[in-house]
Amino acid sequence: MRAERRQNHFWKNLFLVRHGESTANEINRFAGAIDAPLTALGKAQAQRAGNSWDAGNIDEVYISPLTRARQTADIILGGIAPAKPGDESVHLDERISERHFGDFTLQNKTRLQRRFGLRNYEASLYQSDASLHGGESFEQFRQRVLDFLKHEIYPALQAGRRILVVAHKYVIELLSRLILRLPEAQGYDLRLPNARILAGHELQRFVQAESQQHNLVKDWIVVHHSSVLAFAACLGLLLNAAGLAFSPPSWLLLVLLMAATAISLARVSLKPPAEGFGAYLLSPKRLLVRFVLLPWLVIGGGALLLDDTNTHAWQTLLAIALLIAAPAAATAITLTRSAGGMILPAVFAILLSTAMSSANTIGLLAWFDMTDVALQGFLFVGLSLLSLVLPLLLVTFCRRIYPISTAKMAEDHAYLAVLFLATFVVVAFQNIKLESFFPNGLLAISLGMALRLLSLRLARHKSLYGLDDYFAMSYPNIFLVILLAILTNNPVALELATWFLVPMFALAPLDDWLTPRLQKAQSQFRLLSYLDIGMFTGTHEAASKVQIGKEGMVEKTKADQPKASGKIPMP
């Protein structure tokens, strides 16, 4: 205990900061050695960190030369200890640049997790592993970070100086493990939030607060959400068959939907990307075809084929039209993030399709001469707004006031959004019987396949936003239709809408087969432009060759320092 207190006292003058959210972080991709700048949220996070930090004067500042770290440092330093021209206490040091991830660079993290498996994926990032090709080996990365720790941090702390290090996720996490002398085999994701200022004496508590097993379980739920929802559907059917079904109030189902939506939205910035791309985020004509014209085409076709006396067939046709006209689901955000899309266009598609659907649904109900059209229309519009607008307002407020903790919460609790939807699925499948799969289940799956093929056709194939288009148009918000059917006691719509949940997970392999066709048409140059990246650094050493924008910063490289050897000196 005494040794631990002595060690904490020694490291108390060290402060470590991961940069704010970058454009690559925002779309769930590896940046590594490429020069991705901060997003608007990233700048807000850095500003919050600088304003809220009461640590007194800093004697030495070490900054990664990559833009996102330098921007973060500029904002934080402006809030606590502005450097004067010629001040040699502020250094750019390429030894704390982010690791070069080779062929992982700009790849979607969730796709890599599915490809390698969660444990192998983490091993490739935190241990000596052969999965990562063409980049900086873990040993090379470890050696330069260790060199920085031994020849910069330790001597300065011994001299009683206060040090601020502004770097990157994998650099800060490795520094933490080196300081705590943790073996390489214990390396795993510590969920380090953007722009959080971590004091040296907090490192032990910070590392102990994270559990690799718990994090792997959470990640598995998100990565394999289709399997979770499939299990939920089976559980609901079993409860029904066993006579153990329970019926929670409708408002609780709405709360579950709102909570899942809020968590999904909290992971996304609503600010358009770099200039020149914001105008192309939306494709209103495609959304009009998908959410307005298509339902009416279905009704028109049914009017030509159906007998006026066949009441059940007309009720089924109305249920199909409502399903097709339902707005894009918040699920599209998670799916787009998992597949490698830009995410923000999917959010805008959800907003616009909700407005379109609210007006269109009232027209559909009126055409069918529903006696309670006003009530049903009001309920649908109200449900649409409640399930989207309130979570959006809440998330916007939280991200403005608490940008660091809100982003951290969203990342740590993404699995809860899946579990909330799974609970909804369990309740929904209690309302139907397995024998109703013929013909309603088959009709729902056929309709789900048709919507996917149509969405693939309507998606912008030569655009970065093709994946966003596909998922926004393939996944209507069936949960809204189910709530509407429960509130209005419409068993036909309830049964068909519930079975329509099956394609959400049963057709996941079809998504994996279709979406690569949209990715092949994406331009790497346009992706770099979208991320506001002006240079790709092919080697780690090249990452240090950037112009110094802040007067008075001194750049240090490994060539300036003696080679590290032996163990880390400890007090």
Secondary structure as UniProt FT lines:
FT   HELIX           2..11
FT   TURN            12..13
FT   STRAND          14..18
FT   HELIX           23..26
FT   TURN            27..28
FT   TURN            32..33
FT   HELIX           40..52
FT   STRAND          60..63
FT   HELIX           67..80
FT   TURN            85..86
FT   TURN            88..89
FT   STRAND          90..93
FT   HELIX           94..96
FT   HELIX           102..104
FT   TURN            105..106
FT   HELIX           109..116
FT   HELIX           118..126
FT   HELIX           138..148
FT   HELIX           149..153
FT   HELIX           154..158
FT   TURN            159..160
FT   STRAND          163..167
FT   HELIX           169..180
FT   HELIX           184..186
FT   TURN            194..195
FT   STRAND          197..199
FT   HELIX           200..202
FT   HELIX           203..208
FT   HELIX           212..223
FT   HELIX           225..241
FT   TURN            242..243
FT   HELIX           250..265
FT   TURN            266..267
FT   TURN            275..277
FT   HELIX           278..280
FT   HELIX           284..288
FT   HELIX           289..293
FT   HELIX           294..305
FT   TURN            308..309
FT   HELIX           311..325
FT   HELIX           331..339
FT   HELIX           344..367
FT   TURN            368..369
FT   TURN            371..372
FT   HELIX           373..401
FT   HELIX           403..412
FT   HELIX           414..429
FT   TURN            430..431
FT   HELIX           434..437
FT   TURN            438..439
FT   HELIX           440..458
FT   TURN            461..462
FT   TURN            464..465
FT   HELIX           466..474
FT   HELIX           478..487
FT   TURN            488..489
FT   HELIX           491..500
FT   HELIX           502..506
FT   HELIX           508..514
FT   HELIX           516..519
FT   TURN            520..521
FT   HELIX           524..530
FT   TURN            531..532
FT   HELIX           541..544
FT   TURN            551..552
FT   STRAND          554..556
FT   HELIX           558..560
//
